[in-house]
Amino acid sequence: MRKYIKKVPPPIEVITERVKEIYRFRCIPQRICRIIEEICCAENINPYFILTDCRLKNFVRCRKKIYLILRSELDKNDVSKHSYTTIGRWFDKDHTTIMYEVNAESKKRQLRQLSAYRKKIREKEKEELHV
């Protein structure tokens, strides 16, 4: 018979120290670290779970938001957007993963805009019929 050991999460200080080590190891710029921490704070998620391979739904959603913001934001010199490869290196992911997430989210946004546009057209058509 197996005895199950209850896993106790490490103290917050240990997790915070691990996050700092990950930032240093992956050479993530300070500005990007602040963006990650701000978004995680707004979502009430510890950055450690965003930087690891944790696949819980709310962690994945937060990670997607960070990818989108980093991809749309200009780099330090305001020359170009951050590349998929660079973002992938920061999060220890393949660049195609970042590309897929960003494209999927932008398609969702386009569909929302399209449906809002269609709704406006339907409302105008209804108004014209009633007039």
N, CA, C and O atoms as a printed pandas DataFrame, in Angstrom:
     atom_number atom_name residue_name chain_id  residue_number  x_coord  y_coord  z_coord
0              1         N          MET        A               1    0.849   -1.176    0.000
1              2        CA          MET        A               1    0.000    0.000    0.000
2              3         C          MET        A               1    0.899    1.245    0.000
3              4         O          MET        A               1    1.865    1.338    0.756
4              5         N          ARG        A               2    0.555    2.170   -0.851
5              6        CA          ARG        A               2    1.335    3.400   -0.957
6              7         C          ARG        A               2    0.898    4.411    0.083
7              8         O          ARG        A               2   -0.279    4.534    0.423
8              9         N          LYS        A               3    1.876    5.113    0.563
9             10        CA          LYS        A               3    1.562    6.222    1.454
10            11         C          LYS        A               3    1.755    7.500    0.655
11            12         O          LYS        A               3    2.823    7.737    0.091
12            13         N          TYR        A               4    0.734    8.305    0.614
13            14        CA          TYR        A               4    0.810    9.548   -0.135
14            15         C          TYR        A               4    1.342   10.662    0.748
15            16         O          TYR        A               4    0.870   10.882    1.863
16            17         N          ILE        A               5    2.318   11.343    0.229
17            18        CA          ILE        A               5    2.906   12.454    0.963
18            19         C          ILE        A               5    2.269   13.736    0.460
19            20         O          ILE        A               5    2.255   14.008   -0.741
20            21         N          LYS        A               6    1.755   14.501    1.366
21            22        CA          LYS        A               6    1.140   15.767    0.986
22            23         C          LYS        A               6    2.235   16.769    0.637
23            24         O          LYS        A               6    3.131   17.040    1.437
24            25         N          LYS        A               7    2.142   17.314   -0.578
25            26        CA          LYS        A               7    3.146   18.284   -1.015
26            27         C          LYS        A               7    2.845   19.649   -0.408
27            28         O          LYS        A               7    1.734   20.168   -0.510
28            29         N          VAL        A               8    3.849   20.200    0.213
29            30        CA          VAL        A               8    3.718   21.524    0.811
30            31         C          VAL        A               8    4.447   22.501   -0.097
31            32         O          VAL        A               8    5.627   22.307   -0.386
32            33         N          PRO        A               9    3.760   23.560   -0.558
33            34        CA          PRO        A               9    4.446   24.515   -1.431
34            35         C          PRO        A               9    5.584   25.217   -0.706
35            36         O          PRO        A               9    5.504   25.456    0.499
36            37         N          PRO        A              10    6.634   25.546   -1.435
37            38        CA          PRO        A              10    7.758   26.234   -0.794
38            39         C          PRO        A              10    7.346   27.634   -0.340
39            40         O          PRO        A              10    6.391   28.202   -0.870
40            41         N          PRO        A              11    8.057   28.186    0.631
41            42        CA          PRO        A              11    7.730   29.540    1.097
42            43         C          PRO        A              11    7.900   30.573   -0.023
43            44         O          PRO        A              11    8.670   30.363   -0.961
44            45         N          ILE        A              12    7.189   31.664    0.086
45            46        CA          ILE        A              12    7.192   32.705   -0.940
46            47         C          ILE        A              12    8.589   33.270   -1.179
47            48         O          ILE        A              12    8.913   33.670   -2.298
48            49         N          GLU        A              13    9.411   33.305   -0.145
49            50        CA          GLU        A              13   10.777   33.831   -0.306
50            51         C          GLU        A              13   11.585   32.951   -1.248
51            52         O          GLU        A              13   12.369   33.451   -2.055
52            53         N          VAL        A              14   11.392   31.630   -1.141
53            54        CA          VAL        A              14   12.104   30.693   -2.002
54            55         C          VAL        A              14   11.656   30.872   -3.456
55            56         O          VAL        A              14   12.478   30.887   -4.373
56            57         N          ILE        A              15   10.341   31.006   -3.652
57            58        CA          ILE        A              15    9.808   31.197   -5.003
58            59         C          ILE        A              15   10.321   32.506   -5.593
59            60         O          ILE        A              15   10.717   32.548   -6.758
60            61         N          THR        A              16   10.316   33.566   -4.802
61            62        CA          THR        A              16   10.803   34.866   -5.268
62            63         C          THR        A              16   12.270   34.770   -5.680
63            64         O          THR        A              16   12.677   35.357   -6.683
64            65         N          GLU        A              17   13.046   34.044   -4.919
65            66        CA          GLU        A              17   14.466   33.867   -5.244
66            67         C          GLU        A              17   14.636   33.064   -6.531
67            68         O          GLU        A              17   15.526   33.349   -7.332
68            69         N          ARG        A              18   13.782   32.063   -6.728
69            70        CA          ARG        A              18   13.832   31.265   -7.965
70            71         C          ARG        A              18   13.490   32.114   -9.175
71            72         O          ARG        A              18   14.112   31.981  -10.229
72            73         N          VAL        A              19   12.504   32.984   -9.027
73            74        CA          VAL        A              19   12.119   33.876  -10.128
74            75         C          VAL        A              19   13.296   34.764  -10.520
75            76         O          VAL        A              19   13.574   34.946  -11.705
76            77         N          LYS        A              20   13.983   35.312   -9.530
77            78        CA          LYS        A              20   15.147   36.162   -9.814
78            79         C          LYS        A              20   16.240   35.380  -10.533
79            80         O          LYS        A              20   16.896   35.906  -11.432
80            81         N          GLU        A              21   16.436   34.119  -10.136
81            82        CA          GLU        A              21   17.427   33.278  -10.801
82            83         C          GLU        A              21   17.039   33.027  -12.257
83            84         O          GLU        A              21   17.890   33.050  -13.146
84            85         N          ILE        A              22   15.752   32.790  -12.492
85            86        CA          ILE        A              22   15.279   32.566  -13.863
86            87         C          ILE        A              22   15.509   33.818  -14.700
87            88         O          ILE        A              22   15.975   33.725  -15.835
88            89         N          TYR        A              23   15.184   34.994  -14.149
89            90        CA          TYR        A              23   15.410   36.251  -14.868
90            91         C          TYR        A              23   16.882   36.387  -15.272
91            92         O          TYR        A              23   17.196   36.742  -16.408
92            93         N          ARG        A              24   17.771   36.100  -14.327
93            94        CA          ARG        A              24   19.211   36.233  -14.607
94            95         C          ARG        A              24   19.677   35.189  -15.619
95            96         O          ARG        A              24   20.424   35.512  -16.542
96            97         N          PHE        A              25   19.242   33.943  -15.452
97            98        CA          PHE        A              25   19.689   32.853  -16.310
98            99         C          PHE        A              25   19.242   33.052  -17.757
99           100         O          PHE        A              25   19.997   32.774  -18.690
100          101         N          ARG        A              26   18.021   33.530  -17.938
101          102        CA          ARG        A              26   17.492   33.716  -19.295
102          103         C          ARG        A              26   17.806   35.100  -19.860
103          104         O          ARG        A              26   17.380   35.424  -20.969
104          105         N          CYS        A              27   18.539   35.913  -19.118
105          106        CA          CYS        A              27   18.945   37.260  -19.556
106          107         C          CYS        A              27   17.740   38.114  -19.942
107          108         O          CYS        A              27   17.748   38.772  -20.982
108          109         N          ILE        A              28   16.719   38.100  -19.113
109          110        CA          ILE        A              28   15.521   38.901  -19.379
110          111         C          ILE        A              28   15.801   40.324  -18.914
111          112         O          ILE        A              28   16.179   40.534  -17.762
112          113         N          PRO        A              29   15.618   41.317  -19.809
113          114        CA          PRO        A              29   15.864   42.712  -19.412
114          115         C          PRO        A              29   14.965   43.151  -18.258
115          116         O          PRO        A              29   13.857   42.645  -18.083
116          117         N          GLN        A              30   15.463   44.091  -17.488
117          118        CA          GLN        A              30   14.743   44.581  -16.303
118          119         C          GLN        A              30   13.365   45.119  -16.674
119          120         O          GLN        A              30   12.394   44.899  -15.950
120          121         N          ARG        A              31   13.280   45.810  -17.778
121          122        CA          ARG        A              31   12.010   46.398  -18.232
122          123         C          ARG        A              31   10.970   45.311  -18.495
123          124         O          ARG        A              31    9.797   45.466  -18.155
124          125         N          ILE        A              32   11.411   44.210  -19.101
125          126        CA          ILE        A              32   10.507   43.100  -19.405
126          127         C          ILE        A              32   10.099   42.404  -18.104
127          128         O          ILE        A              32    8.952   41.980  -17.962
128          129         N          CYS        A              33   11.023   42.285  -17.161
129          130        CA          CYS        A              33   10.707   41.688  -15.854
130          131         C          CYS        A              33    9.593   42.474  -15.173
131          132         O          CYS        A              33    8.681   41.892  -14.585
132          133         N          ARG        A              34    9.675   43.796  -15.257
133          134        CA          ARG        A              34    8.637   44.638  -14.639
134          135         C          ARG        A              34    7.283   44.413  -15.311
135          136         O          ARG        A              34    6.254   44.350  -14.638
136          137         N          ILE        A              35    7.287   44.293  -16.639
137          138        CA          ILE        A              35    6.034   44.048  -17.366
138          139         C          ILE        A              35    5.435   42.717  -16.915
139          140         O          ILE        A              35    4.239   42.636  -16.634
140          141         N          ILE        A              36    6.259   41.683  -16.848
141          142        CA          ILE        A              36    5.786   40.360  -16.420
142          143         C          ILE        A              36    5.201   40.440  -15.011
143          144         O          ILE        A              36    4.126   39.902  -14.749
144          145         N          GLU        A              37    5.903   41.105  -14.119
145          146        CA          GLU        A              37    5.436   41.182  -12.733
146          147         C          GLU        A              37    4.165   42.007  -12.599
147          148         O          GLU        A              37    3.301   41.673  -11.787
148          149         N          GLU        A              38    4.030   43.081  -13.380
149          150        CA          GLU        A              38    2.812   43.897  -13.320
150          151         C          GLU        A              38    1.597   43.105  -13.785
151          152         O          GLU        A              38    0.538   43.156  -13.159
152          153         N          ILE        A              39    1.753   42.372  -14.888
153          154        CA          ILE        A              39    0.630   41.594  -15.408
154          155         C          ILE        A              39    0.275   40.471  -14.436
155          156         O          ILE        A              39   -0.900   40.200  -14.191
156          157         N          CYS        A              40    1.295   39.822  -13.889
157          158        CA          CYS        A              40    1.047   38.752  -12.910
158          159         C          CYS        A              40    0.369   39.297  -11.665
159          160         O          CYS        A              40   -0.513   38.647  -11.103
160          161         N          CYS        A              41    0.766   40.468  -11.235
161          162        CA          CYS        A              41    0.152   41.089  -10.065
162          163         C          CYS        A              41   -1.316   41.403  -10.343
163          164         O          CYS        A              41   -2.173   41.181   -9.488
164          165         N          ALA        A              42   -1.605   41.919  -11.536
165          166        CA          ALA        A              42   -2.988   42.231  -11.902
166          167         C          ALA        A              42   -3.844   40.968  -11.970
167          168         O          ALA        A              42   -5.029   40.994  -11.641
168          169         N          GLU        A              43   -3.237   39.870  -12.397
169          170        CA          GLU        A              43   -3.964   38.598  -12.502
170          171         C          GLU        A              43   -3.908   37.788  -11.203
171          172         O          GLU        A              43   -4.530   36.732  -11.095
172          173         N          ASN        A              44   -3.157   38.292  -10.221
173          174        CA          ASN        A              44   -2.983   37.622   -8.937
174          175         C          ASN        A              44   -2.321   36.247   -9.099
175          176         O          ASN        A              44   -2.767   35.250   -8.530
176          177         N          ILE        A              45   -1.245   36.228   -9.892
177          178        CA          ILE        A              45   -0.492   35.005  -10.180
178          179         C          ILE        A              45    0.974   35.268   -9.878
179          180         O          ILE        A              45    1.483   36.355  -10.151
180          181         N          ASN        A              46    1.646   34.286   -9.321
181          182        CA          ASN        A              46    3.070   34.407   -9.055
182          183         C          ASN        A              46    3.842   34.249  -10.368
183          184         O          ASN        A              46    3.568   33.311  -11.116
184          185         N          PRO        A              47    4.796   35.131  -10.673
185          186        CA          PRO        A              47    5.557   35.046  -11.925
186          187         C          PRO        A              47    6.276   33.714  -12.127
187          188         O          PRO        A              47    6.563   33.332  -13.261
188          189         N          TYR        A              48    6.564   33.017  -11.051
189          190        CA          TYR        A              48    7.239   31.724  -11.162
190          191         C          TYR        A              48    6.447   30.761  -12.032
191          192         O          TYR        A              48    7.026   30.032  -12.838
192          193         N          PHE        A              49    5.128   30.751  -11.877
193          194        CA          PHE        A              49    4.286   29.826  -12.629
194          195         C          PHE        A              49    4.159   30.229  -14.094
195          196         O          PHE        A              49    3.852   29.388  -14.938
196          197         N          ILE        A              50    4.387   31.487  -14.403
197          198        CA          ILE        A              50    4.360   31.954  -15.791
198          199         C          ILE        A              50    5.660   31.575  -16.494
199          200         O          ILE        A              50    5.657   31.252  -17.682
200          201         N          LEU        A              51    6.751   31.613  -15.771
201          202        CA          LEU        A              51    8.063   31.328  -16.363
202          203         C          LEU        A              51    8.373   29.841  -16.421
203          204         O          LEU        A              51    9.347   29.448  -17.062
204          205         N          THR        A              52    7.578   29.007  -15.774
205          206        CA          THR        A              52    7.781   27.564  -15.835
206          207         C          THR        A              52    6.777   26.957  -16.812
207          208         O          THR        A              52    6.037   27.681  -17.478
208          209         N          ASP        A              53    6.754   25.636  -16.897
209          210        CA          ASP        A              53    5.882   24.956  -17.857
210          211         C          ASP        A              53    4.508   24.605  -17.299
211          212         O          ASP        A              53    3.853   23.697  -17.810
212          213         N          CYS        A              54    4.069   25.291  -16.283
213          214        CA          CYS        A              54    2.771   25.018  -15.682
214          215         C          CYS        A              54    1.671   25.304  -16.705
215          216         O          CYS        A              54    1.659   26.370  -17.321
216          217         N          ARG        A              55    0.746   24.356  -16.890
217          218        CA          ARG        A              55   -0.245   24.479  -17.952
218          219         C          ARG        A              55   -1.670   24.681  -17.443
219          220         O          ARG        A              55   -2.629   24.388  -18.157
220          221         N          LEU        A              56   -1.814   25.174  -16.231
221          222        CA          LEU        A              56   -3.149   25.484  -15.740
222          223         C          LEU        A              56   -3.735   26.634  -16.550
223          224         O          LEU        A              56   -3.014   27.513  -17.023
224          225         N          LYS        A              57   -5.046   26.611  -16.698
225          226        CA          LYS        A              57   -5.734   27.541  -17.591
226          227         C          LYS        A              57   -5.422   29.010  -17.314
227          228         O          LYS        A              57   -5.121   29.766  -18.237
228          229         N          ASN        A              58   -5.491   29.410  -16.057
229          230        CA          ASN        A              58   -5.282   30.833  -15.755
230          231         C          ASN        A              58   -3.816   31.238  -15.963
231          232         O          ASN        A              58   -3.540   32.395  -16.282
232          233         N          PHE        A              59   -2.874   30.302  -15.787
233          234        CA          PHE        A              59   -1.476   30.617  -16.055
234          235         C          PHE        A              59   -1.237   30.780  -17.555
235          236         O          PHE        A              59   -0.499   31.665  -17.987
236          237         N          VAL        A              60   -1.872   29.914  -18.336
237          238        CA          VAL        A              60   -1.718   29.978  -19.798
238          239         C          VAL        A              60   -2.312   31.278  -20.333
239          240         O          VAL        A              60   -1.716   31.922  -21.197
240          241         N          ARG        A              61   -3.479   31.666  -19.827
241          242        CA          ARG        A              61   -4.099   32.930  -20.262
242          243         C          ARG        A              61   -3.207   34.125  -19.945
243          244         O          ARG        A              61   -3.042   35.023  -20.771
244          245         N          CYS        A              62   -2.642   34.130  -18.763
245          246        CA          CYS        A              62   -1.751   35.224  -18.359
246          247         C          CYS        A              62   -0.514   35.249  -19.253
247          248         O          CYS        A              62   -0.058   36.316  -19.665
248          249         N          ARG        A              63    0.023   34.073  -19.548
249          250        CA          ARG        A              63    1.192   33.979  -20.421
250          251         C          ARG        A              63    0.871   34.546  -21.807
251          252         O          ARG        A              63    1.686   35.254  -22.399
252          253         N          LYS        A              64   -0.322   34.230  -22.316
253          254        CA          LYS        A              64   -0.746   34.751  -23.624
254          255         C          LYS        A              64   -0.791   36.273  -23.620
255          256         O          LYS        A              64   -0.337   36.917  -24.566
256          257         N          LYS        A              65   -1.339   36.846  -22.554
257          258        CA          LYS        A              65   -1.409   38.307  -22.441
258          259         C          LYS        A              65   -0.011   38.911  -22.480
259          260         O          LYS        A              65    0.223   39.926  -23.137
260          261         N          ILE        A              66    0.903   38.281  -21.776
261          262        CA          ILE        A              66    2.280   38.789  -21.754
262          263         C          ILE        A              66    2.898   38.704  -23.142
263          264         O          ILE        A              66    3.563   39.640  -23.586
264          265         N          TYR        A              67    2.680   37.578  -23.835
265          266        CA          TYR        A              67    3.209   37.444  -25.200
266          267         C          TYR        A              67    2.683   38.563  -26.091
267          268         O          TYR        A              67    3.440   39.187  -26.834
268          269         N          LEU        A              68    1.382   38.810  -26.009
269          270        CA          LEU        A              68    0.774   39.846  -26.850
270          271         C          LEU        A              68    1.352   41.219  -26.553
271          272         O          LEU        A              68    1.677   41.977  -27.467
272          273         N          ILE        A              69    1.477   41.531  -25.283
273          274        CA          ILE        A              69    1.999   42.846  -24.914
274          275         C          ILE        A              69    3.450   42.990  -25.356
275          276         O          ILE        A              69    3.842   44.025  -25.896
276          277         N          LEU        A              70    4.245   41.950  -25.125
277          278        CA          LEU        A              70    5.653   42.023  -25.521
278          279         C          LEU        A              70    5.799   42.098  -27.042
279          280         O          LEU        A              70    6.682   42.787  -27.552
280          281         N          ARG        A              71    4.943   41.396  -27.751
281          282        CA          ARG        A              71    5.028   41.407  -29.217
282          283         C          ARG        A              71    4.597   42.758  -29.783
283          284         O          ARG        A              71    5.166   43.232  -30.766
284          285         N          SER        A              72    3.599   43.374  -29.166
285          286        CA          SER        A              72    3.094   44.644  -29.698
286          287         C          SER        A              72    3.932   45.829  -29.240
287          288         O          SER        A              72    3.915   46.886  -29.870
288          289         N          GLU        A              73    4.665   45.656  -28.145
289          290        CA          GLU        A              73    5.455   46.766  -27.620
290          291         C          GLU        A              73    6.760   46.914  -28.398
291          292         O          GLU        A              73    7.350   45.926  -28.836
292          293         N          LEU        A              74    7.199   48.147  -28.562
293          294        CA          LEU        A              74    8.457   48.402  -29.249
294          295         C          LEU        A              74    9.621   48.120  -28.313
295          296         O          LEU        A              74    9.482   48.191  -27.092
296          297         N          ASP        A              75   10.756   47.802  -28.892
297          298        CA          ASP        A              75   11.919   47.516  -28.060
298          299         C          ASP        A              75   12.522   48.802  -27.512
299          300         O          ASP        A              75   11.991   49.891  -27.729
300          301         N          LYS        A              76   13.631   48.666  -26.804
301          302        CA          LYS        A              76   14.273   49.787  -26.121
302          303         C          LYS        A              76   14.482   50.998  -27.014
303          304         O          LYS        A              76   14.231   52.129  -26.597
304          305         N          ASN        A              77   14.935   50.775  -28.227
305          306        CA          ASN        A              77   15.269   51.867  -29.143
306          307         C          ASN        A              77   14.073   52.343  -29.961
307          308         O          ASN        A              77   14.220   53.177  -30.855
308          309         N          ASP        A              78   12.880   51.808  -29.654
309          310        CA          ASP        A              78   11.660   52.136  -30.392
310          311         C          ASP        A              78   11.837   51.922  -31.888
311          312         O          ASP        A              78   11.314   52.680  -32.705
312          313         N          VAL        A              79   12.579   50.881  -32.233
313          314        CA          VAL        A              79   12.843   50.595  -33.641
314          315         C          VAL        A              79   11.887   49.538  -34.161
315          316         O          VAL        A              79   11.263   49.715  -35.208
316          317         N          SER        A              80   11.775   48.446  -33.432
317          318        CA          SER        A              80   10.929   47.356  -33.905
318          319         C          SER        A              80   10.308   46.621  -32.725
319          320         O          SER        A              80   10.642   46.864  -31.565
320          321         N          LYS        A              81    9.393   45.714  -33.059
321          322        CA          LYS        A              81    8.763   44.897  -32.030
322          323         C          LYS        A              81    9.750   43.818  -31.593
323          324         O          LYS        A              81   10.711   43.516  -32.301
324          325         N          HIS        A              82    9.502   43.243  -30.422
325          326        CA          HIS        A              82   10.335   42.132  -29.974
326          327         C          HIS        A              82   10.059   40.936  -30.868
327          328         O          HIS        A              82    8.902   40.662  -31.186
328          329         N          SER        A              83   11.085   40.226  -31.276
329          330        CA          SER        A              83   10.908   39.091  -32.185
330          331         C          SER        A              83   10.334   37.891  -31.429
331          332         O          SER        A              83   10.442   37.788  -30.207
332          333         N          TYR        A              84    9.725   36.998  -32.193
333          334        CA          TYR        A              84    9.182   35.780  -31.608
334          335         C          TYR        A              84   10.301   34.963  -30.958
335          336         O          TYR        A              84   10.114   34.366  -29.898
336          337         N          THR        A              85   11.459   34.947  -31.607
337          338        CA          THR        A              85   12.595   34.187  -31.083
338          339         C          THR        A              85   13.056   34.739  -29.743
339          340         O          THR        A              85   13.341   33.974  -28.821
340          341         N          THR        A              86   13.132   36.053  -29.629
341          342        CA          THR        A              86   13.566   36.673  -28.379
342          343         C          THR        A              86   12.572   36.387  -27.261
343          344         O          THR        A              86   12.972   36.018  -26.157
344          345         N          ILE        A              87   11.291   36.551  -27.536
345          346        CA          ILE        A              87   10.267   36.278  -26.523
346          347         C          ILE        A              87   10.316   34.803  -26.132
347          348         O          ILE        A              87   10.195   34.464  -24.955
348          349         N          GLY        A              88   10.492   33.930  -27.117
349          350        CA          GLY        A              88   10.600   32.497  -26.843
350          351         C          GLY        A              88   11.788   32.177  -25.955
351          352         O          GLY        A              88   11.689   31.326  -25.071
352          353         N          ARG        A              89   12.907   32.846  -26.178
353          354        CA          ARG        A              89   14.099   32.627  -25.354
354          355         C          ARG        A              89   13.830   33.051  -23.912
355          356         O          ARG        A              89   14.256   32.373  -22.976
356          357         N          TRP        A              90   13.132   34.161  -23.729
357          358        CA          TRP        A              90   12.843   34.648  -22.385
358          359         C          TRP        A              90   11.950   33.679  -21.608
359          360         O          TRP        A              90   12.099   33.525  -20.396
360          361         N          PHE        A              91   11.019   33.028  -22.314
361          362        CA          PHE        A              91   10.070   32.138  -21.651
362          363         C          PHE        A              91   10.425   30.661  -21.816
363          364         O          PHE        A              91    9.655   29.787  -21.418
364          365         N          ASP        A              92   11.585   30.385  -22.401
365          366        CA          ASP        A              92   12.042   29.017  -22.631
366          367         C          ASP        A              92   11.028   28.234  -23.469
367          368         O          ASP        A              92   10.701   27.088  -23.163
368          369         N          LYS        A              93   10.545   28.874  -24.521
369          370        CA          LYS        A              93    9.592   28.270  -25.450
370          371         C          LYS        A              93   10.139   28.401  -26.867
371          372         O          LYS        A              93   11.027   29.212  -27.130
372          373         N          ASP        A              94    9.607   27.603  -27.765
373          374        CA          ASP        A              94    9.976   27.701  -29.165
374          375         C          ASP        A              94    9.301   28.933  -29.767
375          376         O          ASP        A              94    8.218   29.323  -29.331
376          377         N          HIS        A              95    9.938   29.549  -30.768
377          378        CA          HIS        A              95    9.357   30.773  -31.345
378          379         C          HIS        A              95    8.018   30.496  -32.011
379          380         O          HIS        A              95    7.173   31.388  -32.088
380          381         N          THR        A              96    7.807   29.261  -32.498
381          382        CA          THR        A              96    6.532   28.952  -33.142
382          383         C          THR        A              96    5.385   28.909  -32.131
383          384         O          THR        A              96    4.238   29.187  -32.479
384          385         N          THR        A              97    5.692   28.563  -30.893
385          386        CA          THR        A              97    4.670   28.585  -29.835
386          387         C          THR        A              97    4.187   30.011  -29.611
387          388         O          THR        A              97    2.986   30.262  -29.509
388          389         N          ILE        A              98    5.133   30.943  -29.534
389          390        CA          ILE        A              98    4.787   32.349  -29.338
390          391         C          ILE        A              98    3.985   32.846  -30.539
391          392         O          ILE        A              98    2.981   33.541  -30.383
392          393         N          MET        A              99    4.437   32.482  -31.731
393          394        CA          MET        A              99    3.764   32.903  -32.965
394          395         C          MET        A              99    2.318   32.400  -32.984
395          396         O          MET        A              99    1.404   33.151  -33.321
396          397         N          TYR        A             100    2.114   31.144  -32.626
397          398        CA          TYR        A             100    0.778   30.554  -32.611
398          399         C          TYR        A             100   -0.134   31.292  -31.637
399          400         O          TYR        A             100   -1.263   31.640  -31.982
400          401         N          GLU        A             101    0.353   31.529  -30.424
401          402        CA          GLU        A             101   -0.460   32.195  -29.402
402          403         C          GLU        A             101   -0.842   33.610  -29.825
403          404         O          GLU        A             101   -1.992   34.021  -29.667
404          405         N          VAL        A             102    0.119   34.351  -30.360
405          406        CA          VAL        A             102   -0.150   35.732  -30.770
406          407         C          VAL        A             102   -1.134   35.754  -31.932
407          408         O          VAL        A             102   -2.070   36.553  -31.931
408          409         N          ASN        A             103   -0.935   34.889  -32.925
409          410        CA          ASN        A             103   -1.837   34.853  -34.081
410          411         C          ASN        A             103   -3.236   34.401  -33.694
411          412         O          ASN        A             103   -4.223   34.943  -34.190
412          413         N          ALA        A             104   -3.329   33.407  -32.808
413          414        CA          ALA        A             104   -4.645   32.926  -32.367
414          415         C          ALA        A             104   -5.402   34.035  -31.646
415          416         O          ALA        A             104   -6.599   34.219  -31.866
416          417         N          GLU        A             105   -4.712   34.765  -30.792
417          418        CA          GLU        A             105   -5.369   35.843  -30.046
418          419         C          GLU        A             105   -5.785   36.978  -30.970
419          420         O          GLU        A             105   -6.862   37.550  -30.802
420          421         N          SER        A             106   -4.939   37.311  -31.946
421          422        CA          SER        A             106   -5.310   38.394  -32.862
422          423         C          SER        A             106   -6.491   37.982  -33.738
423          424         O          SER        A             106   -7.311   38.827  -34.099
424          425         N          LYS        A             107   -6.591   36.688  -34.089
425          426        CA          LYS        A             107   -7.752   36.210  -34.852
426          427         C          LYS        A             107   -9.023   36.335  -34.016
427          428         O          LYS        A             107  -10.078   36.714  -34.527
428          429         N          LYS        A             108   -8.913   36.013  -32.722
429          430        CA          LYS        A             108  -10.075   36.150  -31.835
430          431         C          LYS        A             108  -10.526   37.603  -31.771
431          432         O          LYS        A             108  -11.721   37.895  -31.809
432          433         N          ARG        A             109   -9.559   38.507  -31.673
433          434        CA          ARG        A             109   -9.899   39.934  -31.626
434          435         C          ARG        A             109  -10.557   40.379  -32.917
435          436         O          ARG        A             109  -11.520   41.145  -32.892
436          437         N          GLN        A             110  -10.044   39.905  -34.050
437          438        CA          GLN        A             110  -10.638   40.268  -35.328
438          439         C          GLN        A             110  -12.061   39.739  -35.427
439          440         O          GLN        A             110  -12.943   40.430  -35.936
440          441         N          LEU        A             111  -12.293   38.525  -34.948
441          442        CA          LEU        A             111  -13.644   37.965  -34.971
442          443         C          LEU        A             111  -14.594   38.773  -34.082
443          444         O          LEU        A             111  -15.751   38.993  -34.441
444          445         N          ARG        A             112  -14.098   39.213  -32.923
445          446        CA          ARG        A             112  -14.933   40.050  -32.049
446          447         C          ARG        A             112  -15.291   41.358  -32.738
447          448         O          ARG        A             112  -16.432   41.814  -32.669
448          449         N          GLN        A             113  -14.302   41.962  -33.408
449          450        CA          GLN        A             113  -14.560   43.215  -34.115
450          451         C          GLN        A             113  -15.548   42.987  -35.252
451          452         O          GLN        A             113  -16.432   43.812  -35.485
452          453         N          LEU        A             114  -15.399   41.869  -35.962
453          454        CA          LEU        A             114  -16.310   41.540  -37.055
454          455         C          LEU        A             114  -17.726   41.339  -36.537
455          456         O          LEU        A             114  -18.683   41.833  -37.133
456          457         N          SER        A             115  -17.863   40.622  -35.438
457          458        CA          SER        A             115  -19.206   40.377  -34.903
458          459         C          SER        A             115  -19.837   41.676  -34.406
459          460         O          SER        A             115  -21.047   41.865  -34.536
460          461         N          ALA        A             116  -19.030   42.573  -33.838
461          462        CA          ALA        A             116  -19.557   43.877  -33.413
462          463         C          ALA        A             116  -19.999   44.685  -34.631
463          464         O          ALA        A             116  -21.024   45.365  -34.595
464          465         N          TYR        A             117  -19.227   44.607  -35.697
465          466        CA          TYR        A             117  -19.570   45.316  -36.936
466          467         C          TYR        A             117  -20.863   44.755  -37.525
467          468         O          TYR        A             117  -21.732   45.510  -37.960
468          469         N          ARG        A             118  -20.986   43.427  -37.537
469          470        CA          ARG        A             118  -22.208   42.791  -38.046
470          471         C          ARG        A             118  -23.415   43.185  -37.210
471          472         O          ARG        A             118  -24.501   43.407  -37.745
472          473         N          LYS        A             119  -23.228   43.272  -35.908
473          474        CA          LYS        A             119  -24.314   43.658  -35.015
474          475         C          LYS        A             119  -24.794   45.070  -35.328
475          476         O          LYS        A             119  -25.996   45.335  -35.346
476          477         N          LYS        A             120  -23.848   45.977  -35.576
477          478        CA          LYS        A             120  -24.217   47.354  -35.932
478          479         C          LYS        A             120  -24.989   47.386  -37.244
479          480         O          LYS        A             120  -25.962   48.128  -37.376
480          481         N          ILE        A             121  -24.560   46.588  -38.209
481          482        CA          ILE        A             121  -25.254   46.542  -39.504
482          483         C          ILE        A             121  -26.674   46.028  -39.318
483          484         O          ILE        A             121  -27.610   46.585  -39.891
484          485         N          ARG        A             122  -26.848   44.980  -38.530
485          486        CA          ARG        A             122  -28.185   44.430  -38.274
486          487         C          ARG        A             122  -29.077   45.456  -37.603
487          488         O          ARG        A             122  -30.252   45.582  -37.945
488          489         N          GLU        A             123  -28.519   46.194  -36.643
489          490        CA          GLU        A             123  -29.305   47.221  -35.954
490          491         C          GLU        A             123  -29.741   48.307  -36.935
491          492         O          GLU        A             123  -30.881   48.767  -36.873
492          493         N          LYS        A             124  -28.862   48.721  -37.828
493          494        CA          LYS        A             124  -29.213   49.738  -38.829
494          495         C          LYS        A             124  -30.280   49.212  -39.767
495          496         O          LYS        A             124  -31.196   49.944  -40.140
496          497         N          GLU        A             125  -30.168   47.930  -40.158
497          498        CA          GLU        A             125  -31.169   47.337  -41.038
498          499         C          GLU        A             125  -32.535   47.291  -40.356
499          500         O          GLU        A             125  -33.558   47.553  -40.989
500          501         N          LYS        A             126  -32.548   46.961  -39.073
501          502        CA          LYS        A             126  -33.809   46.914  -38.325
502          503         C          LYS        A             126  -34.439   48.297  -38.229
503          504         O          LYS        A             126  -35.655   48.447  -38.350
504          505         N          GLU        A             127  -33.593   49.310  -38.008
505          506        CA          GLU        A             127  -34.079   50.684  -37.933
506          507         C          GLU        A             127  -34.665   51.117  -39.271
507          508         O          GLU        A             127  -35.697   51.787  -39.306
508          509         N          GLU        A             128  -34.028   50.747  -40.357
509          510        CA          GLU        A             128  -34.522   51.115  -41.694
510          511         C          GLU        A             128  -35.837   50.417  -41.994
511          512         O          GLU        A             128  -36.704   50.998  -42.646
512          513         N          LEU        A             129  -36.006   49.179  -41.530
513          514        CA          LEU        A             129  -37.261   48.466  -41.758
514          515         C          LEU        A             129  -38.406   49.068  -40.962
515          516         O          LEU        A             129  -39.544   49.090  -41.432
516          517         N          HIS        A             130  -38.119   49.554  -39.771
517          518        CA          HIS        A             130  -39.163   50.119  -38.915
518          519         C          HIS        A             130  -39.506   51.551  -39.291
519          520         O          HIS        A             130  -40.547   52.062  -38.880
520          521         N          VAL        A             131  -38.663   52.195  -40.052
521          522        CA          VAL        A             131  -38.909   53.594  -40.415
522          523         C          VAL        A             131  -39.824   53.702  -41.566
523          524         O          VAL        A             131  -40.138   54.808  -42.004
